[in-house]
Amino acid sequence: MRVVVTGGAGFIGSHLCERLLAEGHSVVCVDNFATSGPQTVAHLNDHPRFRLDCRDVSEGLSVSGQVDTVFHLASPASPADYLRLPLETLRVGSAGTWNALDLAAAQGARFVLTSTSETYGDPTVHPQPESYWGNVNPVGPRSVYDEAKRFGEALTMAYRRERGVDAKVVRLFNTFGPRMRPEDGRAIPTFIRQALRGEPLTVTGDGSQTRSLCYVDDIVDGLMRMADSSHSGPVNLGNPHEVTMLELAQWIVKLTDSPSDIVSIPRPADDPTRRRPAVDLARELLDWNPLTPVEHGLRETIRDFRRRIDIDSPFGEPARRPLTVLNGTGRR
Ligand code: NAD
């Protein structure tokens, strides 16, 4: 099959492109490098079935020749990125999704939207099933991402109903793995980067807020299964293994054998307190389960970061001023 992956040079997109090529498909990766760079897919450039098309999908999306599937991943995803690019995020979630759906409609292709657990906002239901409509602040700073994704979901379902497009929605929960940008602001890359450099790990608030962490290979597997299924979704994809941010920081200090302390910095506005996916639907409809133990995924990610720190160092934003030491190792 010939597959278009928008946002294919990003963290998840690059792993998806690899998997598609490994399964024998041809891949057109469309990306404007808003939150990535060509280096993420540099190792694929010489592949005879891989093509990189550098363009902004919000401006339009035409791909010549047959297209069988469109995976639409293009969007800033880390809070630091979408707060830095608020209008671009709203635009790619709306106009970009529209253009990607138009391409699928014109080609008779399947379409998969990577939506997000952020559509649940700061949830009042725990764990979050797909039937929960969410608790999103529509005017807060995070709304540029949350509402763009909610609009994208509505648009995807409208194309399914009105234009007969085989269009589906998956809601991804926190995903991690090799090739994340060390400076992208998300908890795992930030903690690993800080731990490897012996800097304090900056946990927001008292670190009691939770996230559920899923290794990227499992998410890619879920995306492939969703494309092949006849279900429209939305379907949650994530690992129900829930940890507090303080536990995560302690875990990373241990795995990196770092001398770093763990300190507290202010929590951002509208930061969700708890996050855990209900994945019964993914199990039932897609026969999907997250198989990678979180610790194995963390070790793989740390190994990748060690390699890149050696090449790229120094990188990352300057450490923010710590407020309170939550957990001192006494080894600094
Ligand atoms: P990422 O930032 O690494 O990748 C996103 C890619 O989209 C980047 O390569 C970026 O350059 C590209 N992009 C952004 N705007 C574009 C535009 N206008 N035109 C073309 N390309 C554009 O993020 P990621 O973590 O790989 O996330 C991929 C998708 O999965 C996103 O849609 C995100 O919302 C969704 N998602 C990710 C997570 C997660 O934990 N990583 C969780 C929920 C949802």
Residues whose N, C-alpha, C, O or C-beta is under 5 A from the ligand:
A	BS01	NAD	G7 A9 G10 F11 I12 G13 V30 D31 N32 F33 A34 T35 S36 R55 D56 V57 S58 H72 L73 A74 S75 P76 A77 V92 T114 S115 T116 S117 L172 F173 N174 T175
